[in-house]
Amino acid sequence: MNIIPKDKDKRIQLIFAIFCTLVALGLMWMFLINPQKQALRDIAQKHVGEEGKLKDVDKTIKTGGDVDTQLTDATYNLARAEEDMASGDVYAWTYDTIRRFKANYRVEIPTVSQPTMGEVDLMPQFPYKQVKVSVSGTAYYHDLGKFIADFENTFPHIRVANLTIEPAGSSVKSEDEKLNFRMDIIALVKPNS
């Protein structure tokens, strides 16, 4: 069976019909099918992106309780750290704190100056105030060193600054002679106290 007609006009009509069909299929592909496929790909990409966002939101919701717990713990720890900060009458607090702490050490501190309150000079825009007190006294070298080390380790919000040490007597008698000392004790003050 021969599909191609023998007549020249019919052959041209058949070729023209095949050509028109191919052009119509090409135009349908270019203007209808390909844009639809691209739109489907874009929708699929958007869907994947939105699923990722949804997973992030779910994760945030699940960890929201953890964040709340962490905030509660941090607030509790801050309140515990502020328990032994200077508050109220800072002179009485400072004098009482030094007096109670030095009871276990062989350090004599007869002079405690009036405290001066101000902004924290170690860090700018720090949310606490500071109180500075100058103290002077006498002690043996090792006793003074142990007192200062233990004092700063016991009270992490207090630091010793401007320590000056000199012999207590006018003549050097032995290695374990008492020393006169002067130092500034700088403590953070509890806010709203």
C-alpha positions in Angstrom: 0.0 0.0 0.0 1.4 3.3 -1.1 0.4 6.4 0.9 2.1 9.0 -1.3 -0.2 10.0 -4.1 1.0 9.9 -7.7 -0.6 13.1 -8.6 1.7 16.1 -8.2 -1.0 18.4 -6.7 -2.1 15.9 -4.2 1.6 15.4 -3.2 2.0 19.1 -2.6 -1.2 19.2 -0.6 0.0 16.3 1.5 3.4 17.9 2.1 1.7 21.2 2.9 -0.6 19.5 5.4 2.3 17.7 7.1 4.2 21.0 7.3 1.2 22.9 8.7 0.7 20.1 11.3 4.3 20.2 12.3 4.2 24.1 12.6 1.0 23.9 14.6 2.5 21.3 16.9 5.7 23.4 17.3 3.6 26.5 18.1 1.5 24.6 20.6 4.7 23.4 22.2 6.3 26.8 22.3 3.3 28.9 23.5 1.1 26.4 25.4 3.0 23.4 26.8 6.4 24.8 27.6 5.1 27.8 29.6 2.8 25.4 31.5 5.8 23.2 32.3 7.8 26.2 33.5 4.9 27.4 35.6 4.7 23.9 37.2 8.5 23.9 37.9 8.1 27.4 39.6 5.2 26.2 41.7 7.2 23.1 42.7 10.2 25.3 43.8 7.9 27.6 45.7 6.3 24.6 47.4 9.8 23.3 48.5 10.6 26.8 49.8 7.4 27.1 51.7 7.8 23.6 53.2 11.3 24.7 54.5 9.7 27.8 56.1 7.0 25.6 57.6 9.6 23.3 59.1 11.5 26.3 60.5 8.3 27.6 62.1 7.5 24.1 63.6 11.1 23.9 65.0 10.7 27.4 66.5 7.4 26.5 68.1 9.0 23.3 69.5 12.0 25.1 70.9 9.9 28.0 72.2 9.5 26.1 75.5 13.2 25.6 75.7 13.8 29.3 75.2 11.3 30.1 77.9 13.1 27.7 80.2 16.5 29.2 79.4 15.1 32.7 80.1 13.7 31.5 83.4 17.1 29.9 84.3 19.0 33.0 83.3 16.7 35.2 85.3 17.1 32.9 88.4 20.9 32.8 88.0 21.1 36.6 87.7 18.9 37.0 90.8 21.3 34.6 92.7 24.3 36.6 91.5 22.8 39.8 92.6 22.0 38.5 96.1 25.3 39.5 97.6 25.7 42.8 95.7 25.8 46.1 97.5 22.3 47.4 98.2 20.6 49.8 100.5 23.0 51.7 102.7 26.2 51.0 100.7 28.5 52.2 103.5 27.0 49.8 106.0 26.9 47.0 103.4 30.6 47.6 102.5 31.8 47.9 106.1 29.8 44.8 107.2 30.9 42.7 104.3 34.6 43.5 104.9 34.3 43.1 108.7 32.6 39.6 108.3 35.0 38.4 105.7 38.2 39.5 107.5 37.2 37.7 110.6 38.8 34.5 109.3 42.1 36.2 108.3 45.0 37.8 110.2 44.4 41.1 108.5 43.8 44.4 110.4 41.6 46.9 108.5 41.0 49.9 110.9 40.2 52.4 108.2 37.4 52.3 105.7 36.6 55.5 103.9 33.3 56.8 102.9 32.1 55.1 99.7 31.8 57.0 96.4 29.0 55.9 94.1 29.3 56.3 90.3 29.1 54.8 86.9 31.1 51.7 86.2 34.5 52.8 85.0 35.6 49.4 83.6 32.9 49.2 80.9 30.9 52.0 79.2 27.0 51.8 79.4 27.1 49.0 82.0 23.7 48.5 83.6 25.0 48.6 87.1 26.5 51.3 89.3 29.7 50.9 91.3 30.7 51.9 94.7 34.4 52.5 95.5 35.8 52.4 99.1 39.4 52.9 100.1 40.6 50.7 102.9 44.0 50.6 104.7 45.5 48.4 107.3 48.3 46.0 108.3 49.0 42.4 107.6 51.8 40.0 106.8 52.5 39.5 103.1 51.1 36.0 102.8 48.1 36.7 104.9 47.3 39.8 102.8 47.7 37.9 99.5 45.4 35.1 100.7 42.9 37.6 102.0 42.7 39.5 98.6 42.6 36.3 96.6 39.8 34.7 98.6 37.9 38.0 98.8 37.9 38.4 95.0 37.0 34.7 94.5 34.2 34.8 97.1 32.7 38.0 95.6 32.9 37.8 91.8 31.3 41.3 91.5 34.0 43.0 93.6 37.5 43.8 92.6 40.5 45.2 94.4 42.4 48.1 92.7 45.2 50.4 93.4 46.9 48.2 95.9 49.9 49.9 97.7 52.1 48.0 100.0 55.0 49.3 102.2 56.8 48.1 105.3 55.0 48.9 108.6 58.1 49.7 110.5 60.9 52.1 109.7 63.6 49.5 109.8 63.6 46.1 108.2 64.0 43.4 111.0 63.0 40.2 109.3 61.4 38.6 106.3 58.0 38.2 107.9 57.6 41.9 109.0 54.1 43.3 108.8 53.2 45.5 105.9 50.9 48.6 105.7 48.6 48.5 102.7 46.1 50.7 101.0 43.6 49.5 98.4 40.4 50.4 96.7 37.6 48.0 96.8 35.2 48.4 93.9 31.8 46.7 94.1 28.8 46.6 91.8 25.6 48.0 93.2 22.3 46.2 92.8 20.1 48.2 90.5 17.0 49.8 92.1 18.4 49.5 95.6 
